[in-house]
Amino acid sequence: MKRYHIIVSGQVQQVGFRFFSYKEALSMKLTGWVKNCYDGRVEIEVQGEEHKLDIFLYKIREGNLFSDVENVSIDEAEIKGEEKSFRIVY
C-alpha cells in the first residue's frame, strides 16, 4: 500500500481531467481525491496497491482526449487508513 501526492500541469483544467482521474481511480478501487488548483494545475492524492498506482500514474501522464499533460510531479505521502473512497474536491 502506498499513497502519492501528485501535481499535474499543462492543459488540465476545463477539459474533464478531474472526472477522468476520478473514473480511473474508481475503476481500480483507489482512494483519495482530486482538485483544481488556482494556478491551472490539478492536484491529486491517491492511495492503493502499488501495481494499481503504477497503472493510474501511467493513465494520468497520458491524460484524456482533451487534455495536454506537460508535467507530472509525484511525491510519496503518508497513508490514510481511514479513507474509504476517491472523490472530487471543489
PyMOL Python script that loads the backbone (N, CA, C, O; Angstrom):
from pymol import cmd

cmd.read_pdbstr("""\
ATOM      1  N   MET A   1       0.858  -1.182   0.000  1.00  0.00           N
ATOM      2  CA  MET A   1       0.000   0.000   0.000  1.00  0.00           C
ATOM      3  C   MET A   1       0.897   1.236   0.000  1.00  0.00           C
ATOM      4  O   MET A   1       1.839   1.344   0.785  1.00  0.00           O
ATOM      5  N   LYS A   2       0.577   2.160  -0.900  1.00  0.00           N
ATOM      6  CA  LYS A   2       1.297   3.431  -0.984  1.00  0.00           C
ATOM      7  C   LYS A   2       0.302   4.557  -1.200  1.00  0.00           C
ATOM      8  O   LYS A   2      -0.853   4.337  -1.565  1.00  0.00           O
ATOM      9  N   ARG A   3       0.785   5.775  -0.963  1.00  0.00           N
ATOM     10  CA  ARG A   3      -0.008   6.979  -1.219  1.00  0.00           C
ATOM     11  C   ARG A   3       0.904   7.988  -1.892  1.00  0.00           C
ATOM     12  O   ARG A   3       2.052   8.171  -1.488  1.00  0.00           O
ATOM     13  N   TYR A   4       0.380   8.644  -2.926  1.00  0.00           N
ATOM     14  CA  TYR A   4       1.138   9.650  -3.651  1.00  0.00           C
ATOM     15  C   TYR A   4       0.413  10.993  -3.646  1.00  0.00           C
ATOM     16  O   TYR A   4      -0.814  11.064  -3.699  1.00  0.00           O
ATOM     17  N   HIS A   5       1.207  12.038  -3.582  1.00  0.00           N
ATOM     18  CA  HIS A   5       0.724  13.404  -3.799  1.00  0.00           C
ATOM     19  C   HIS A   5       1.236  13.791  -5.181  1.00  0.00           C
ATOM     20  O   HIS A   5       2.439  13.751  -5.441  1.00  0.00           O
ATOM     21  N   ILE A   6       0.311  14.168  -6.067  1.00  0.00           N
ATOM     22  CA  ILE A   6       0.629  14.396  -7.481  1.00  0.00           C
ATOM     23  C   ILE A   6       0.174  15.793  -7.887  1.00  0.00           C
ATOM     24  O   ILE A   6      -0.921  16.230  -7.531  1.00  0.00           O
ATOM     25  N   ILE A   7       1.020  16.482  -8.632  1.00  0.00           N
ATOM     26  CA  ILE A   7       0.658  17.758  -9.249  1.00  0.00           C
ATOM     27  C   ILE A   7       0.799  17.589 -10.753  1.00  0.00           C
ATOM     28  O   ILE A   7       1.863  17.215 -11.246  1.00  0.00           O
ATOM     29  N   VAL A   8      -0.274  17.864 -11.477  1.00  0.00           N
ATOM     30  CA  VAL A   8      -0.289  17.720 -12.933  1.00  0.00           C
ATOM     31  C   VAL A   8      -0.414  19.101 -13.551  1.00  0.00           C
ATOM     32  O   VAL A   8      -1.316  19.864 -13.208  1.00  0.00           O
ATOM     33  N   SER A   9       0.492  19.417 -14.459  1.00  0.00           N
ATOM     34  CA  SER A   9       0.426  20.719 -15.132  1.00  0.00           C
ATOM     35  C   SER A   9       0.287  20.529 -16.631  1.00  0.00           C
ATOM     36  O   SER A   9       0.560  19.459 -17.175  1.00  0.00           O
ATOM     37  N   GLY A  10      -0.142  21.593 -17.279  1.00  0.00           N
ATOM     38  CA  GLY A  10      -0.439  21.586 -18.708  1.00  0.00           C
ATOM     39  C   GLY A  10      -1.873  22.062 -18.900  1.00  0.00           C
ATOM     40  O   GLY A  10      -2.408  22.786 -18.061  1.00  0.00           O
ATOM     41  N   GLN A  11      -2.488  21.659 -19.992  1.00  0.00           N
ATOM     42  CA  GLN A  11      -3.902  21.983 -20.222  1.00  0.00           C
ATOM     43  C   GLN A  11      -4.727  20.884 -19.554  1.00  0.00           C
ATOM     44  O   GLN A  11      -5.130  19.912 -20.192  1.00  0.00           O
ATOM     45  N   VAL A  12      -4.968  21.063 -18.250  1.00  0.00           N
ATOM     46  CA  VAL A  12      -5.650  20.029 -17.471  1.00  0.00           C
ATOM     47  C   VAL A  12      -6.887  20.551 -16.741  1.00  0.00           C
ATOM     48  O   VAL A  12      -7.506  19.811 -15.976  1.00  0.00           O
ATOM     49  N   GLN A  13      -7.250  21.794 -16.962  1.00  0.00           N
ATOM     50  CA  GLN A  13      -8.493  22.315 -16.416  1.00  0.00           C
ATOM     51  C   GLN A  13      -9.433  22.655 -17.566  1.00  0.00           C
ATOM     52  O   GLN A  13      -9.007  23.039 -18.655  1.00  0.00           O
ATOM     53  N   GLN A  14     -10.733  22.500 -17.285  1.00  0.00           N
ATOM     54  CA  GLN A  14     -11.804  22.746 -18.257  1.00  0.00           C
ATOM     55  C   GLN A  14     -11.738  21.779 -19.446  1.00  0.00           C
ATOM     56  O   GLN A  14     -12.182  22.096 -20.549  1.00  0.00           O
ATOM     57  N   VAL A  15     -11.174  20.596 -19.193  1.00  0.00           N
ATOM     58  CA  VAL A  15     -11.096  19.564 -20.232  1.00  0.00           C
ATOM     59  C   VAL A  15     -11.546  18.194 -19.704  1.00  0.00           C
ATOM     60  O   VAL A  15     -11.338  17.175 -20.362  1.00  0.00           O
ATOM     61  N   GLY A  16     -12.160  18.174 -18.518  1.00  0.00           N
ATOM     62  CA  GLY A  16     -12.652  16.929 -17.937  1.00  0.00           C
ATOM     63  C   GLY A  16     -11.583  16.084 -17.262  1.00  0.00           C
ATOM     64  O   GLY A  16     -11.792  14.892 -17.034  1.00  0.00           O
ATOM     65  N   PHE A  17     -10.442  16.681 -16.940  1.00  0.00           N
ATOM     66  CA  PHE A  17      -9.336  15.910 -16.372  1.00  0.00           C
ATOM     67  C   PHE A  17      -9.640  15.409 -14.961  1.00  0.00           C
ATOM     68  O   PHE A  17      -9.266  14.289 -14.613  1.00  0.00           O
ATOM     69  N   ARG A  18     -10.314  16.224 -14.145  1.00  0.00           N
ATOM     70  CA  ARG A  18     -10.660  15.759 -12.798  1.00  0.00           C
ATOM     71  C   ARG A  18     -11.581  14.547 -12.863  1.00  0.00           C
ATOM     72  O   ARG A  18     -11.373  13.565 -12.151  1.00  0.00           O
ATOM     73  N   PHE A  19     -12.588  14.615 -13.710  1.00  0.00           N
ATOM     74  CA  PHE A  19     -13.524  13.498 -13.831  1.00  0.00           C
ATOM     75  C   PHE A  19     -12.824  12.270 -14.399  1.00  0.00           C
ATOM     76  O   PHE A  19     -13.090  11.149 -13.967  1.00  0.00           O
ATOM     77  N   PHE A  20     -11.933  12.475 -15.361  1.00  0.00           N
ATOM     78  CA  PHE A  20     -11.126  11.385 -15.918  1.00  0.00           C
ATOM     79  C   PHE A  20     -10.319  10.711 -14.803  1.00  0.00           C
ATOM     80  O   PHE A  20     -10.301   9.484 -14.706  1.00  0.00           O
ATOM     81  N   SER A  21      -9.660  11.503 -13.971  1.00  0.00           N
ATOM     82  CA  SER A  21      -8.862  10.974 -12.855  1.00  0.00           C
ATOM     83  C   SER A  21      -9.754  10.209 -11.877  1.00  0.00           C
ATOM     84  O   SER A  21      -9.403   9.127 -11.405  1.00  0.00           O
ATOM     85  N   TYR A  22     -10.904  10.793 -11.588  1.00  0.00           N
ATOM     86  CA  TYR A  22     -11.881  10.184 -10.681  1.00  0.00           C
ATOM     87  C   TYR A  22     -12.323   8.813 -11.195  1.00  0.00           C
ATOM     88  O   TYR A  22     -12.324   7.835 -10.447  1.00  0.00           O
ATOM     89  N   LYS A  23     -12.694   8.746 -12.458  1.00  0.00           N
ATOM     90  CA  LYS A  23     -13.155   7.484 -13.052  1.00  0.00           C
ATOM     91  C   LYS A  23     -12.061   6.425 -13.032  1.00  0.00           C
ATOM     92  O   LYS A  23     -12.319   5.263 -12.721  1.00  0.00           O
ATOM     93  N   GLU A  24     -10.841   6.832 -13.364  1.00  0.00           N
ATOM     94  CA  GLU A  24      -9.719   5.881 -13.365  1.00  0.00           C
ATOM     95  C   GLU A  24      -9.467   5.350 -11.954  1.00  0.00           C
ATOM     96  O   GLU A  24      -9.267   4.149 -11.773  1.00  0.00           O
ATOM     97  N   ALA A  25      -9.477   6.227 -10.962  1.00  0.00           N
ATOM     98  CA  ALA A  25      -9.245   5.804  -9.579  1.00  0.00           C
ATOM     99  C   ALA A  25     -10.350   4.858  -9.108  1.00  0.00           C
ATOM    100  O   ALA A  25     -10.071   3.839  -8.475  1.00  0.00           O
ATOM    101  N   LEU A  26     -11.595   5.193  -9.417  1.00  0.00           N
ATOM    102  CA  LEU A  26     -12.706   4.321  -9.008  1.00  0.00           C
ATOM    103  C   LEU A  26     -12.596   2.955  -9.665  1.00  0.00           C
ATOM    104  O   LEU A  26     -12.848   1.939  -9.017  1.00  0.00           O
ATOM    105  N   SER A  27     -12.227   2.910 -10.929  1.00  0.00           N
ATOM    106  CA  SER A  27     -12.155   1.632 -11.649  1.00  0.00           C
ATOM    107  C   SER A  27     -11.099   0.710 -11.054  1.00  0.00           C
ATOM    108  O   SER A  27     -11.185  -0.509 -11.201  1.00  0.00           O
ATOM    109  N   MET A  28     -10.093   1.291 -10.376  1.00  0.00           N
ATOM    110  CA  MET A  28      -9.029   0.492  -9.769  1.00  0.00           C
ATOM    111  C   MET A  28      -9.175   0.379  -8.253  1.00  0.00           C
ATOM    112  O   MET A  28      -8.294  -0.145  -7.571  1.00  0.00           O
ATOM    113  N   LYS A  29     -10.315   0.883  -7.730  1.00  0.00           N
ATOM    114  CA  LYS A  29     -10.594   0.844  -6.287  1.00  0.00           C
ATOM    115  C   LYS A  29      -9.505   1.534  -5.470  1.00  0.00           C
ATOM    116  O   LYS A  29      -9.095   1.040  -4.420  1.00  0.00           O
ATOM    117  N   LEU A  30      -9.045   2.679  -5.963  1.00  0.00           N
ATOM    118  CA  LEU A  30      -8.087   3.505  -5.245  1.00  0.00           C
ATOM    119  C   LEU A  30      -8.848   4.520  -4.406  1.00  0.00           C
ATOM    120  O   LEU A  30     -10.009   4.814  -4.689  1.00  0.00           O
ATOM    121  N   THR A  31      -8.210   5.051  -3.387  1.00  0.00           N
ATOM    122  CA  THR A  31      -8.827   6.077  -2.558  1.00  0.00           C
ATOM    123  C   THR A  31      -8.041   7.376  -2.685  1.00  0.00           C
ATOM    124  O   THR A  31      -6.903   7.384  -3.156  1.00  0.00           O
ATOM    125  N   GLY A  32      -8.667   8.476  -2.257  1.00  0.00           N
ATOM    126  CA  GLY A  32      -8.004   9.770  -2.286  1.00  0.00           C
ATOM    127  C   GLY A  32      -8.906  10.851  -2.813  1.00  0.00           C
ATOM    128  O   GLY A  32     -10.120  10.814  -2.614  1.00  0.00           O
ATOM    129  N   TRP A  33      -8.302  11.838  -3.502  1.00  0.00           N
ATOM    130  CA  TRP A  33      -9.071  12.970  -4.006  1.00  0.00           C
ATOM    131  C   TRP A  33      -8.330  13.644  -5.152  1.00  0.00           C
ATOM    132  O   TRP A  33      -7.133  13.441  -5.353  1.00  0.00           O
ATOM    133  N   VAL A  34      -9.079  14.452  -5.899  1.00  0.00           N
ATOM    134  CA  VAL A  34      -8.528  15.259  -6.991  1.00  0.00           C
ATOM    135  C   VAL A  34      -9.179  16.634  -6.928  1.00  0.00           C
ATOM    136  O   VAL A  34     -10.370  16.743  -6.636  1.00  0.00           O
ATOM    137  N   LYS A  35      -8.405  17.690  -7.200  1.00  0.00           N
ATOM    138  CA  LYS A  35      -8.980  19.034  -7.218  1.00  0.00           C
ATOM    139  C   LYS A  35      -8.188  19.941  -8.147  1.00  0.00           C
ATOM    140  O   LYS A  35      -7.006  19.717  -8.407  1.00  0.00           O
ATOM    141  N   ASN A  36      -8.867  20.968  -8.639  1.00  0.00           N
ATOM    142  CA  ASN A  36      -8.211  22.005  -9.425  1.00  0.00           C
ATOM    143  C   ASN A  36      -7.464  22.944  -8.489  1.00  0.00           C
ATOM    144  O   ASN A  36      -7.933  23.226  -7.386  1.00  0.00           O
ATOM    145  N   CYS A  37      -6.314  23.424  -8.920  1.00  0.00           N
ATOM    146  CA  CYS A  37      -5.568  24.447  -8.198  1.00  0.00           C
ATOM    147  C   CYS A  37      -5.856  25.795  -8.857  1.00  0.00           C
ATOM    148  O   CYS A  37      -6.259  25.854 -10.019  1.00  0.00           O
ATOM    149  N   TYR A  38      -5.649  26.861  -8.114  1.00  0.00           N
ATOM    150  CA  TYR A  38      -5.910  28.205  -8.632  1.00  0.00           C
ATOM    151  C   TYR A  38      -4.961  28.590  -9.757  1.00  0.00           C
ATOM    152  O   TYR A  38      -5.277  29.486 -10.541  1.00  0.00           O
ATOM    153  N   ASP A  39      -3.820  27.946  -9.857  1.00  0.00           N
ATOM    154  CA  ASP A  39      -2.822  28.301 -10.872  1.00  0.00           C
ATOM    155  C   ASP A  39      -2.950  27.507 -12.170  1.00  0.00           C
ATOM    156  O   ASP A  39      -2.076  27.595 -13.032  1.00  0.00           O
ATOM    157  N   GLY A  40      -4.032  26.729 -12.324  1.00  0.00           N
ATOM    158  CA  GLY A  40      -4.266  25.987 -13.563  1.00  0.00           C
ATOM    159  C   GLY A  40      -3.807  24.541 -13.523  1.00  0.00           C
ATOM    160  O   GLY A  40      -4.050  23.789 -14.466  1.00  0.00           O
ATOM    161  N   ARG A  41      -3.150  24.144 -12.452  1.00  0.00           N
ATOM    162  CA  ARG A  41      -2.732  22.754 -12.315  1.00  0.00           C
ATOM    163  C   ARG A  41      -3.827  21.934 -11.635  1.00  0.00           C
ATOM    164  O   ARG A  41      -4.813  22.484 -11.145  1.00  0.00           O
ATOM    165  N   VAL A  42      -3.642  20.620 -11.610  1.00  0.00           N
ATOM    166  CA  VAL A  42      -4.545  19.718 -10.907  1.00  0.00           C
ATOM    167  C   VAL A  42      -3.734  18.985  -9.850  1.00  0.00           C
ATOM    168  O   VAL A  42      -2.627  18.518 -10.117  1.00  0.00           O
ATOM    169  N   GLU A  43      -4.294  18.886  -8.644  1.00  0.00           N
ATOM    170  CA  GLU A  43      -3.645  18.215  -7.525  1.00  0.00           C
ATOM    171  C   GLU A  43      -4.401  16.928  -7.216  1.00  0.00           C
ATOM    172  O   GLU A  43      -5.632  16.905  -7.200  1.00  0.00           O
ATOM    173  N   ILE A  44      -3.653  15.867  -6.973  1.00  0.00           N
ATOM    174  CA  ILE A  44      -4.241  14.555  -6.689  1.00  0.00           C
ATOM    175  C   ILE A  44      -3.513  13.936  -5.500  1.00  0.00           C
ATOM    176  O   ILE A  44      -2.288  14.019  -5.406  1.00  0.00           O
ATOM    177  N   GLU A  45      -4.265  13.318  -4.596  1.00  0.00           N
ATOM    178  CA  GLU A  45      -3.701  12.392  -3.626  1.00  0.00           C
ATOM    179  C   GLU A  45      -4.400  11.073  -3.866  1.00  0.00           C
ATOM    180  O   GLU A  45      -5.628  11.002  -3.898  1.00  0.00           O
ATOM    181  N   VAL A  46      -3.612  10.033  -4.034  1.00  0.00           N
ATOM    182  CA  VAL A  46      -4.177   8.728  -4.377  1.00  0.00           C
ATOM    183  C   VAL A  46      -3.448   7.649  -3.585  1.00  0.00           C
ATOM    184  O   VAL A  46      -2.243   7.728  -3.347  1.00  0.00           O
ATOM    185  N   GLN A  47      -4.219   6.637  -3.184  1.00  0.00           N
ATOM    186  CA  GLN A  47      -3.692   5.577  -2.328  1.00  0.00           C
ATOM    187  C   GLN A  47      -4.216   4.234  -2.785  1.00  0.00           C
ATOM    188  O   GLN A  47      -5.369   4.109  -3.197  1.00  0.00           O
ATOM    189  N   GLY A  48      -3.349   3.221  -2.706  1.00  0.00           N
ATOM    190  CA  GLY A  48      -3.772   1.876  -3.052  1.00  0.00           C
ATOM    191  C   GLY A  48      -2.594   0.949  -3.233  1.00  0.00           C
ATOM    192  O   GLY A  48      -1.469   1.263  -2.845  1.00  0.00           O
ATOM    193  N   GLU A  49      -2.867  -0.199  -3.830  1.00  0.00           N
ATOM    194  CA  GLU A  49      -1.832  -1.185  -4.102  1.00  0.00           C
ATOM    195  C   GLU A  49      -0.875  -0.633  -5.156  1.00  0.00           C
ATOM    196  O   GLU A  49      -1.286   0.053  -6.092  1.00  0.00           O
ATOM    197  N   GLU A  50       0.406  -0.948  -4.985  1.00  0.00           N
ATOM    198  CA  GLU A  50       1.433  -0.336  -5.832  1.00  0.00           C
ATOM    199  C   GLU A  50       1.226  -0.615  -7.316  1.00  0.00           C
ATOM    200  O   GLU A  50       1.403   0.291  -8.130  1.00  0.00           O
ATOM    201  N   HIS A  51       0.860  -1.830  -7.694  1.00  0.00           N
ATOM    202  CA  HIS A  51       0.688  -2.129  -9.122  1.00  0.00           C
ATOM    203  C   HIS A  51      -0.493  -1.361  -9.718  1.00  0.00           C
ATOM    204  O   HIS A  51      -0.454  -0.985 -10.890  1.00  0.00           O
ATOM    205  N   LYS A  52      -1.539  -1.124  -8.928  1.00  0.00           N
ATOM    206  CA  LYS A  52      -2.672  -0.328  -9.407  1.00  0.00           C
ATOM    207  C   LYS A  52      -2.283   1.148  -9.520  1.00  0.00           C
ATOM    208  O   LYS A  52      -2.707   1.838 -10.447  1.00  0.00           O
ATOM    209  N   LEU A  53      -1.474   1.626  -8.571  1.00  0.00           N
ATOM    210  CA  LEU A  53      -0.998   3.009  -8.638  1.00  0.00           C
ATOM    211  C   LEU A  53      -0.121   3.228  -9.873  1.00  0.00           C
ATOM    212  O   LEU A  53      -0.181   4.289 -10.494  1.00  0.00           O
ATOM    213  N   ASP A  54       0.685   2.238 -10.228  1.00  0.00           N
ATOM    214  CA  ASP A  54       1.518   2.349 -11.433  1.00  0.00           C
ATOM    215  C   ASP A  54       0.647   2.540 -12.679  1.00  0.00           C
ATOM    216  O   ASP A  54       0.965   3.362 -13.539  1.00  0.00           O
ATOM    217  N   ILE A  55      -0.429   1.796 -12.776  1.00  0.00           N
ATOM    218  CA  ILE A  55      -1.352   1.926 -13.911  1.00  0.00           C
ATOM    219  C   ILE A  55      -2.022   3.299 -13.886  1.00  0.00           C
ATOM    220  O   ILE A  55      -2.130   3.962 -14.918  1.00  0.00           O
ATOM    221  N   PHE A  56      -2.469   3.721 -12.707  1.00  0.00           N
ATOM    222  CA  PHE A  56      -3.102   5.034 -12.558  1.00  0.00           C
ATOM    223  C   PHE A  56      -2.151   6.140 -13.007  1.00  0.00           C
ATOM    224  O   PHE A  56      -2.549   7.031 -13.757  1.00  0.00           O
ATOM    225  N   LEU A  57      -0.906   6.090 -12.559  1.00  0.00           N
ATOM    226  CA  LEU A  57       0.079   7.114 -12.924  1.00  0.00           C
ATOM    227  C   LEU A  57       0.330   7.126 -14.429  1.00  0.00           C
ATOM    228  O   LEU A  57       0.476   8.195 -15.021  1.00  0.00           O
ATOM    229  N   TYR A  58       0.380   5.972 -15.042  1.00  0.00           N
ATOM    230  CA  TYR A  58       0.538   5.899 -16.495  1.00  0.00           C
ATOM    231  C   TYR A  58      -0.622   6.615 -17.194  1.00  0.00           C
ATOM    232  O   TYR A  58      -0.416   7.392 -18.126  1.00  0.00           O
ATOM    233  N   LYS A  59      -1.836   6.339 -16.729  1.00  0.00           N
ATOM    234  CA  LYS A  59      -3.012   6.955 -17.357  1.00  0.00           C
ATOM    235  C   LYS A  59      -3.050   8.458 -17.121  1.00  0.00           C
ATOM    236  O   LYS A  59      -3.455   9.210 -18.008  1.00  0.00           O
ATOM    237  N   ILE A  60      -2.637   8.907 -15.946  1.00  0.00           N
ATOM    238  CA  ILE A  60      -2.590  10.345 -15.648  1.00  0.00           C
ATOM    239  C   ILE A  60      -1.572  11.037 -16.561  1.00  0.00           C
ATOM    240  O   ILE A  60      -1.832  12.126 -17.072  1.00  0.00           O
ATOM    241  N   ARG A  61      -0.437  10.415 -16.761  1.00  0.00           N
ATOM    242  CA  ARG A  61       0.582  11.006 -17.650  1.00  0.00           C
ATOM    243  C   ARG A  61       0.067  11.116 -19.088  1.00  0.00           C
ATOM    244  O   ARG A  61       0.391  12.069 -19.797  1.00  0.00           O
ATOM    245  N   GLU A  62      -0.728  10.147 -19.507  1.00  0.00           N
ATOM    246  CA  GLU A  62      -1.304  10.162 -20.853  1.00  0.00           C
ATOM    247  C   GLU A  62      -2.430  11.186 -20.969  1.00  0.00           C
ATOM    248  O   GLU A  62      -2.584  11.826 -22.009  1.00  0.00           O
ATOM    249  N   GLY A  63      -3.218  11.343 -19.900  1.00  0.00           N
ATOM    250  CA  GLY A  63      -4.347  12.265 -19.903  1.00  0.00           C
ATOM    251  C   GLY A  63      -5.521  11.725 -20.695  1.00  0.00           C
ATOM    252  O   GLY A  63      -5.491  10.602 -21.198  1.00  0.00           O
ATOM    253  N   ASN A  64      -6.554  12.546 -20.796  1.00  0.00           N
ATOM    254  CA  ASN A  64      -7.718  12.169 -21.596  1.00  0.00           C
ATOM    255  C   ASN A  64      -7.590  12.806 -22.989  1.00  0.00           C
ATOM    256  O   ASN A  64      -6.581  13.442 -23.295  1.00  0.00           O
ATOM    257  N   LEU A  65      -8.607  12.633 -23.816  1.00  0.00           N
ATOM    258  CA  LEU A  65      -8.555  13.133 -25.198  1.00  0.00           C
ATOM    259  C   LEU A  65      -8.368  14.636 -25.301  1.00  0.00           C
ATOM    260  O   LEU A  65      -7.775  15.120 -26.265  1.00  0.00           O
ATOM    261  N   PHE A  66      -8.865  15.384 -24.320  1.00  0.00           N
ATOM    262  CA  PHE A  66      -8.894  16.842 -24.421  1.00  0.00           C
ATOM    263  C   PHE A  66      -7.769  17.539 -23.655  1.00  0.00           C
ATOM    264  O   PHE A  66      -7.555  18.741 -23.814  1.00  0.00           O
ATOM    265  N   SER A  67      -7.060  16.784 -22.831  1.00  0.00           N
ATOM    266  CA  SER A  67      -6.001  17.386 -22.024  1.00  0.00           C
ATOM    267  C   SER A  67      -4.662  17.344 -22.752  1.00  0.00           C
ATOM    268  O   SER A  67      -4.483  16.611 -23.724  1.00  0.00           O
ATOM    269  N   ASP A  68      -3.734  18.146 -22.256  1.00  0.00           N
ATOM    270  CA  ASP A  68      -2.356  18.137 -22.742  1.00  0.00           C
ATOM    271  C   ASP A  68      -1.460  18.196 -21.506  1.00  0.00           C
ATOM    272  O   ASP A  68      -1.118  19.277 -21.026  1.00  0.00           O
ATOM    273  N   VAL A  69      -1.087  17.020 -20.998  1.00  0.00           N
ATOM    274  CA  VAL A  69      -0.275  16.933 -19.785  1.00  0.00           C
ATOM    275  C   VAL A  69       1.167  17.268 -20.136  1.00  0.00           C
ATOM    276  O   VAL A  69       1.782  16.616 -20.980  1.00  0.00           O
ATOM    277  N   GLU A  70       1.695  18.294 -19.478  1.00  0.00           N
ATOM    278  CA  GLU A  70       3.082  18.705 -19.715  1.00  0.00           C
ATOM    279  C   GLU A  70       4.032  18.162 -18.664  1.00  0.00           C
ATOM    280  O   GLU A  70       5.166  17.800 -18.977  1.00  0.00           O
ATOM    281  N   ASN A  71       3.574  18.103 -17.408  1.00  0.00           N
ATOM    282  CA  ASN A  71       4.455  17.638 -16.336  1.00  0.00           C
ATOM    283  C   ASN A  71       3.631  16.991 -15.229  1.00  0.00           C
ATOM    284  O   ASN A  71       2.523  17.428 -14.917  1.00  0.00           O
ATOM    285  N   VAL A  72       4.197  15.942 -14.644  1.00  0.00           N
ATOM    286  CA  VAL A  72       3.574  15.264 -13.512  1.00  0.00           C
ATOM    287  C   VAL A  72       4.622  15.151 -12.407  1.00  0.00           C
ATOM    288  O   VAL A  72       5.647  14.490 -12.575  1.00  0.00           O
ATOM    289  N   SER A  73       4.356  15.797 -11.289  1.00  0.00           N
ATOM    290  CA  SER A  73       5.240  15.752 -10.128  1.00  0.00           C
ATOM    291  C   SER A  73       4.642  14.784  -9.111  1.00  0.00           C
ATOM    292  O   SER A  73       3.474  14.909  -8.742  1.00  0.00           O
ATOM    293  N   ILE A  74       5.446  13.814  -8.658  1.00  0.00           N
ATOM    294  CA  ILE A  74       4.945  12.768  -7.766  1.00  0.00           C
ATOM    295  C   ILE A  74       5.827  12.680  -6.530  1.00  0.00           C
ATOM    296  O   ILE A  74       7.049  12.565  -6.628  1.00  0.00           O
ATOM    297  N   ASP A  75       5.187  12.736  -5.364  1.00  0.00           N
ATOM    298  CA  ASP A  75       5.877  12.539  -4.092  1.00  0.00           C
ATOM    299  C   ASP A  75       5.100  11.529  -3.270  1.00  0.00           C
ATOM    300  O   ASP A  75       3.871  11.489  -3.331  1.00  0.00           O
ATOM    301  N   GLU A  76       5.810  10.711  -2.501  1.00  0.00           N
ATOM    302  CA  GLU A  76       5.121   9.800  -1.588  1.00  0.00           C
ATOM    303  C   GLU A  76       4.500  10.607  -0.453  1.00  0.00           C
ATOM    304  O   GLU A  76       5.041  11.627  -0.027  1.00  0.00           O
ATOM    305  N   ALA A  77       3.369  10.134   0.022  1.00  0.00           N
ATOM    306  CA  ALA A  77       2.648  10.795   1.107  1.00  0.00           C
ATOM    307  C   ALA A  77       2.310   9.767   2.183  1.00  0.00           C
ATOM    308  O   ALA A  77       2.452   8.561   1.984  1.00  0.00           O
ATOM    309  N   GLU A  78       1.865  10.271   3.315  1.00  0.00           N
ATOM    310  CA  GLU A  78       1.503   9.403   4.427  1.00  0.00           C
ATOM    311  C   GLU A  78       0.191   8.681   4.142  1.00  0.00           C
ATOM    312  O   GLU A  78      -0.785   9.300   3.721  1.00  0.00           O
ATOM    313  N   ILE A  79       0.172   7.387   4.371  1.00  0.00           N
ATOM    314  CA  ILE A  79      -1.025   6.574   4.142  1.00  0.00           C
ATOM    315  C   ILE A  79      -2.114   6.984   5.130  1.00  0.00           C
ATOM    316  O   ILE A  79      -1.847   7.229   6.306  1.00  0.00           O
ATOM    317  N   LYS A  80      -3.353   7.052   4.625  1.00  0.00           N
ATOM    318  CA  LYS A  80      -4.519   7.394   5.455  1.00  0.00           C
ATOM    319  C   LYS A  80      -5.423   6.163   5.529  1.00  0.00           C
ATOM    320  O   LYS A  80      -6.192   5.882   4.610  1.00  0.00           O
ATOM    321  N   GLY A  81      -5.315   5.450   6.623  1.00  0.00           N
ATOM    322  CA  GLY A  81      -6.042   4.197   6.785  1.00  0.00           C
ATOM    323  C   GLY A  81      -7.548   4.335   6.841  1.00  0.00           C
ATOM    324  O   GLY A  81      -8.270   3.389   6.530  1.00  0.00           O
ATOM    325  N   GLU A  82      -8.032   5.508   7.237  1.00  0.00           N
ATOM    326  CA  GLU A  82      -9.477   5.700   7.400  1.00  0.00           C
ATOM    327  C   GLU A  82     -10.191   6.028   6.090  1.00  0.00           C
ATOM    328  O   GLU A  82     -11.421   6.029   6.038  1.00  0.00           O
ATOM    329  N   GLU A  83      -9.443   6.301   5.055  1.00  0.00           N
ATOM    330  CA  GLU A  83     -10.034   6.717   3.773  1.00  0.00           C
ATOM    331  C   GLU A  83     -10.715   5.529   3.086  1.00  0.00           C
ATOM    332  O   GLU A  83     -10.145   4.441   3.014  1.00  0.00           O
ATOM    333  N   LYS A  84     -11.927   5.740   2.587  1.00  0.00           N
ATOM    334  CA  LYS A  84     -12.706   4.645   2.011  1.00  0.00           C
ATOM    335  C   LYS A  84     -13.036   4.818   0.527  1.00  0.00           C
ATOM    336  O   LYS A  84     -13.459   3.856  -0.116  1.00  0.00           O
ATOM    337  N   SER A  85     -12.852   6.024  -0.038  1.00  0.00           N
ATOM    338  CA  SER A  85     -13.265   6.243  -1.424  1.00  0.00           C
ATOM    339  C   SER A  85     -12.380   7.310  -2.083  1.00  0.00           C
ATOM    340  O   SER A  85     -11.517   7.910  -1.441  1.00  0.00           O
ATOM    341  N   PHE A  86     -12.616   7.525  -3.365  1.00  0.00           N
ATOM    342  CA  PHE A  86     -11.951   8.585  -4.102  1.00  0.00           C
ATOM    343  C   PHE A  86     -13.003   9.631  -4.438  1.00  0.00           C
ATOM    344  O   PHE A  86     -14.132   9.286  -4.787  1.00  0.00           O
ATOM    345  N   ARG A  87     -12.642  10.909  -4.334  1.00  0.00           N
ATOM    346  CA  ARG A  87     -13.638  11.968  -4.542  1.00  0.00           C
ATOM    347  C   ARG A  87     -13.032  13.148  -5.285  1.00  0.00           C
ATOM    348  O   ARG A  87     -11.816  13.330  -5.330  1.00  0.00           O
ATOM    349  N   ILE A  88     -13.918  13.936  -5.861  1.00  0.00           N
ATOM    350  CA  ILE A  88     -13.532  15.205  -6.469  1.00  0.00           C
ATOM    351  C   ILE A  88     -13.774  16.279  -5.431  1.00  0.00           C
ATOM    352  O   ILE A  88     -14.864  16.375  -4.868  1.00  0.00           O
ATOM    353  N   VAL A  89     -12.749  17.095  -5.176  1.00  0.00           N
ATOM    354  CA  VAL A  89     -12.841  18.190  -4.210  1.00  0.00           C
ATOM    355  C   VAL A  89     -13.068  19.478  -4.976  1.00  0.00           C
ATOM    356  O   VAL A  89     -12.374  19.754  -5.954  1.00  0.00           O
ATOM    357  N   TYR A  90     -14.047  20.279  -4.531  1.00  0.00           N
ATOM    358  CA  TYR A  90     -14.338  21.557  -5.187  1.00  0.00           C
ATOM    359  C   TYR A  90     -13.903  22.705  -4.330  1.00  0.00           C
ATOM    360  O   TYR A  90     -14.066  23.862  -4.718  1.00  0.00           O
TER     361      TYR A  90
END
""", "prot")
cmd.dss("prot")
cmd.show_as("cartoon", "prot")
cmd.util.cbc("prot")
cmd.orient("prot")
